[in-house]
Amino acid sequence: MPPAFWLDVYLRLRELLVVITARLALAADLPSLLELFAASEVSPAIQPRERADMVWRDTLARPGVYVFVSDEGVRITATCMLITAPNLLRQGRCHGFLEKRRHAS
């Protein structure tokens, strides 16, 4: 087979092998999150910064709330919030809600 074929196969496989990682958000992630949300077309980000600090601390301390982020260096490129809540159905197992998945363009 011609080398161009193998190069094409290699490039296509490499695209499939991109791994996106996520981690739990930290208090120090707030500035990068606010920068990401500043471009939001859904609604404006919280203001002033002091109020954002208070809401962020409350979010991170709240049981059953998990914020995940993906980043490139110091810049957060995506975020996802998982909120778990008690459930009287399904033998009492919690159910979860995903909110505000945002990807940087």
Wavefront OBJ file of the C-alpha trace (Angstrom):
o trace
v 0.000 0.000 0.000
v 1.255 3.519 -0.729
v 2.751 5.552 2.150
v 0.025 8.175 1.746
v -2.552 5.540 2.722
v -0.736 4.758 5.975
v -0.301 8.438 6.764
v -4.047 8.936 6.302
v -4.796 5.940 8.564
v -2.365 7.245 11.182
v -3.892 10.732 11.185
v -7.423 9.367 11.498
v -6.449 7.069 14.359
v -4.638 9.891 16.126
v -7.825 11.976 16.029
v -9.733 9.134 17.695
v -7.159 8.783 20.462
v -7.511 12.307 21.822
v -8.229 11.963 25.513
v -10.133 14.667 27.301
v -9.582 14.691 31.023
v -11.636 16.334 33.721
v -10.924 17.062 37.339
v -12.862 18.417 40.269
v -12.847 22.196 40.325
v -10.838 24.087 42.919
v -11.479 27.422 44.623
v -8.597 28.869 42.590
v -10.453 28.052 39.330
v -12.971 30.876 39.768
v -11.148 33.519 37.668
v -10.778 31.117 34.747
v -14.422 30.024 35.050
v -15.607 33.636 35.035
v -13.511 34.237 31.931
v -15.102 31.208 30.241
v -18.619 32.300 31.233
v -18.031 35.899 30.101
v -18.594 34.690 26.536
v -21.861 32.946 27.477
v -24.843 33.697 25.281
v -27.246 32.129 27.790
v -26.981 34.662 30.607
v -24.447 37.087 32.054
v -21.916 35.901 34.633
v -22.412 36.871 38.265
v -21.299 40.344 39.359
v -19.600 41.811 41.367
v -16.536 39.637 41.944
v -17.135 39.563 45.718
v -20.548 37.999 45.151
v -19.026 35.487 42.738
v -16.473 34.520 45.407
v -19.259 33.926 47.939
v -21.393 31.852 45.542
v -18.355 29.823 44.403
v -17.340 28.994 47.996
v -20.936 27.963 48.741
v -21.061 25.806 45.601
v -17.843 23.961 46.448
v -18.928 23.380 50.070
v -22.426 22.130 49.243
v -22.906 18.365 49.725
v -23.981 16.546 46.570
v -22.672 19.218 44.197
v -19.638 18.464 42.045
v -18.079 20.791 39.491
v -15.756 19.236 36.929
v -13.452 21.193 34.655
v -11.191 20.457 31.727
v -8.274 22.745 31.175
v -5.410 23.581 28.880
v -2.670 24.925 31.091
v -4.219 27.611 33.287
v -7.234 28.161 31.008
v -10.433 26.203 31.681
v -11.989 25.078 28.416
v -15.055 23.155 29.623
v -17.109 22.706 32.746
v -19.893 20.462 33.932
v -21.822 20.513 37.210
v -23.308 17.339 38.693
v -25.977 17.828 41.338
v -27.096 14.724 43.220
v -30.283 14.589 45.249
v -32.140 12.051 47.385
v -34.862 10.076 45.681
v -37.884 8.320 47.191
v -37.986 6.054 44.143
v -35.417 3.451 43.032
v -34.940 2.112 46.539
v -33.725 5.508 47.765
v -30.751 5.767 45.424
v -29.827 9.336 44.563
v -30.403 10.715 41.127
v -28.241 13.261 39.405
v -28.658 16.304 37.235
v -26.052 17.680 34.829
v -26.009 21.412 34.296
v -24.216 24.039 32.214
v -21.842 22.123 30.088
v -19.822 24.776 28.339
v -16.949 24.447 25.907
v -14.563 27.206 24.969
v -14.502 28.004 21.303
l 1 2 3 4 5 6 7 8 9 10 11 12 13 14 15 16 17 18 19 20 21 22 23 24 25 26 27 28 29 30 31 32 33 34 35 36 37 38 39 40 41 42 43 44 45 46 47 48 49 50 51 52 53 54 55 56 57 58 59 60 61 62 63 64 65 66 67 68 69 70 71 72 73 74 75 76 77 78 79 80 81 82 83 84 85 86 87 88 89 90 91 92 93 94 95 96 97 98 99 100 101 102 103 104 105
